[in-house]
Amino acid sequence: MKRLGFIGLGLMGEPMAKNLVAVGYELTVYDINPQPVKRLVDLGARKASSPKEVAENSDIILTMLPNGPEVKEVVLGKKGVIEGVRRGQILIDMSSIAPLVSQEVAKSLADKGVSTLDAPVSGGVEKAKSGTLAFMVGGEESTFEKCKKILDVMGGSVTLVGDVGAGQTTKLVNQMIVAVNIAVVAEALTFGKTAGVEPEKIFNAIRSGLAGSQCLEDKAPRMLTGNFEPGFRMNLHIKDLSNVFETSRSLHTALPLTAQVMEMMQTIVADGHASVDHGGLALFYEKLNGISLKK
């Protein structure tokens, strides 16, 4: 069985790593936070002192990091993955970053004989725990086939969408759709309540029709109870949309709907709610209209 390395044990990374340990993979882990490292070691993983050491003790290295700068530092920086790799290894970066950064990292590793997949995920903490994340993967098909079994442990859907960078582009598309979808759920339910209809009854009436969606199912109940404990934090969604606009500028593509939702999210963060779930877009409408969806 291949030896795996896992770097980045945050809200998403820790349960993903636990799922790999649970099915018997030999795992070497690293994170700047010692607490999740200890929890993984208690389950049978091996602790590494640096990303370089992870690479030295793994055949396939997985990273789950906040953004592009962190990926570049962990992979290409001092005591980074690139200092410990050998020809024939594979890096699977599951972080959500700009496609150009994925391609830059892949090129640097290719010079060392290391193959790369960019494999960002969708589904949040709940699906990370249950091993049912959706993976959008970019890279060579032969590399993908070598790694699919590993990704299947953590995901309910694993799809190769193109070359390196294509996974990140697909994730950005996903985040655009999710952002606009959540915003319109909040907007529409606020409109319904203002018009005198109970939002919970609206939700139950429309959820099985054409307006039904995973966003409606996951986020409307949060809005109706005021439970904005993070499944996916608002500031992380802003990070993803920042990568959308970084990419769209290079492509000269207009994104007016996404831009409007980005402004709404920035307003919520400015009000002190950076760490709420992105379903907290309802807070924007609460402030704007002076009405809460919570009973």
N, C-alpha and C positions, 0 to 999 in steps of 0.2 A: 504494500500500500504506500502511495506516495507521501512524502513528508511535506506538510504544509506550514507556511508561515503566515501569521495574521498580525497586521499593524493597524492600530486604530480601534480601540475598544470603547467607543462612546455609546450613546443611547441605542444606535443601530448595530454597531460593530460587535458589542459584547454578546447580545443574543445570537447573532449570526455565527460567531466563533463557538459559542456553546453548542449550537446545533451540529457543528462539525465534530466537536469532541464527542458528542453523544452517540454518533454513529461509528466511532472508532478511529478517526483520523489522528495521526500523530501531529500535534500542533505546537509550534513555537510562537510565542506571542510577545508583542511589545506595545507599550503605550506610555505616554509621559505621566499619566495618572496611575499610581501604584495599586489603587483599590481594585479596579476591574482585572488587572493582571493577577493579583492574588486570588481573586475568585476563580479565574480560569485555571490557575496552577492547582488550586484545591480540587478541581475537576479532572486533573491529569495532564494539563498542558505544561510546557516547559517555558520558563521565563528567559527572555533575551535582554541584554543591556543596551542594545542599539539596533536600528534597522539593518546595519551591516551584519550583525550577528544573526539576525533572522534569516537573511539571505544565505549566509554560510551554512545554515542548518536546515535548509528547505529545498525542495525540488520545485514547488510552486509557491509563489509569494502573493498574498492577498492584502490589499490596502483598502481601508475605509476611513477616509479623512475629510475634514471640513470643506476644503476648497483647493484650488489650483496651487497657490503658494505653499501650502502644507505638503501637497503631493510632490512638488518639485524639491522641497527641502528634504523630505523623507527619502525620496528615491535618488536624487542627484546631489544632495548636499554632503557635508562632512559626516563621516560614519554612516552614510546613507546606503541604501540597498545596492547601488551601483558599485560600491567598493567591495561588496561581498559576493557578487554574482559570478557565475561561471557559465560557459557556453551550454546551451540546451535547456536552461531554466525558462520559466514562464512567470510573468507578472500579470496578475489580474487586478486592475484598479477599479474598485466598486464605488469610489467617490463620485460625487456629482460636480464636474468642473467644466471649464470651457473646452470645446473640441480641439482648439489649437494647442492647448497645454497637453492634452492626451497625445497628440501627434508629436509634439516636441519630446516628451518623455520616451515615447516609443522609439523615436529615431536614436536617441542617446543609448538606449538599451540594446537596440539592434546592432550597434557598433560593437557591443560586447557579446553578441551571439544569443541574446535573450529575446524571446518573443513576448508580445504584449497583447492583452485584451483590455479594452475599456468596457466595463460592465456595470454602469450605474443601475440603481434599483428604484422601484416605486412600491409604496405600501405602508410606510411608516413603522413605528415601533411594534405595533400589534402583529403585523405580518412578519416582521423580523423574528419575533418570538416564536411564531407558529411555523416558520419555515415556508411561507407562501408568498414571498416577495415576487415581483415581476422584474426580471433582468432584461435589459436592452444591451446587446453585446456588439461591439465592433472589433474586428480583427480577422485574421486568416481563418478559413474554415477548418483547416487541419488542426490549428491550435485550439479552436473552439471545441472540436470533437474530443480532444484530449481532456478538456476541462469541464465539459458539460455535466458529467456525473457529480462533480463537486458542487457546481452551481445548483443542481437539482436538489441537493440537501437543504439549501437555503431558500429556494424559490419554487413557487407553484407554476411559474411561466418563465422560460428561458429561451430567448429568441435572438438569433444572429441577424443583425440588420444591415451589415455592410463592413467596410474596412475600418481600421482604427480611426476613432473620432465619430463614427456613425452612431455608436451607442450613446455618446454624450449628446449629440444632436437630437436623437430620439428622446432622451430624458428631458432636454430643454423644451421640446414640443409638449411632452407630458405635463411639465410644470406650468406651461402657459395655459393649457386647457384646464388643469386643476384650479389654478388661480382664478380664472374668469368664471369657472363653474361655481366655486365656493362663493364668490362675490355675488353672483346673481341669485343663488339660493338665499343668502342673507337679505339681499335687496327685495326679492319677491315675497319672502315671508314677512318682512317688515311692512311691506305694502299691504299684504293681506290682513295683518293685525291692525294696522291703522284704519283699514276699512271695516273692522269690526268682526273678523272671522278668526277663530282661535288657530294659531299657527300649527298646533299639533294635529288638528283636524284637517288642515290643508295638506300637511305632510302625508298623512294616512290616505288621503283622497288621491294624491297625484303620484305617489311613489311607484305604483305599478303601471303607470301610463308612460307616454313618450317623454315626459319631463323627468322620469326616474333615472337615476345614475348612481354610481358608487359614491360620488361626492355627496349627493343628497342623502343617501343611506348613512354615511359615516358622520357627516358634519351637521345635518339638521338636528339630530338628537342632542348634540353638544350645545347647539345654540338654544335649544328649548329648555335645557337644564342649567345653562351657564357654566358648563364644565369645559374649561379651556386648558386643562392640564395637557402638556404637549405630547401629541403623537408625532407631530412634525412641527417644529418651532417656527414661528413667524419670521425670525431673523434668518433662518436657514432658507426659507422660501424666497426671501429678498435676495439672498446670495445667489440662488439659482436664477432669479430673474435678472440680476446684474450680469450674469454670464450670458443670458439670452440677449441682452442689449449690447454687450461687448461683441457678440457674434453678429448680431443684426446690423451693427454699424459697418462692419467689414463687408457685409453683403448688400448694404444700401436697401434694407428691407424695412418698410413701415409697419409698426405693431401698435396701433392706437388703443385697442382694447387692453392689451397686456400693460401698456404704459399707464393707463388709468388705474388699473388694479395695483400696480406698483406704487403709485402715489397714495392710494388708500392704505396699503401696508406700511409705508413710511410714516403716515400720520399716526397709525396705531403704535408703532415703535416710539415715535416722539412723545406719545402720551404715557410711556413707561411700560409697554406691554411686549417687549422684544421676545420674551420667552414663552408667550402663550401659544397654543395650537393655532395653526393657520385658519382653523374654523372661527377664530376670534375676529375675522373680518366683520362678523356681526357687531362688534364693538364700534366699528366706524359708523354704522347706520344708527346704532343706539345714540351715539353722540350727535350725529347729524339731525336726527328726527326726534330725539328726546323720548324714545320708546324702546323698551327692552323686549326681546323675544322670550325671555325667561318668564315662567308662570309667576 
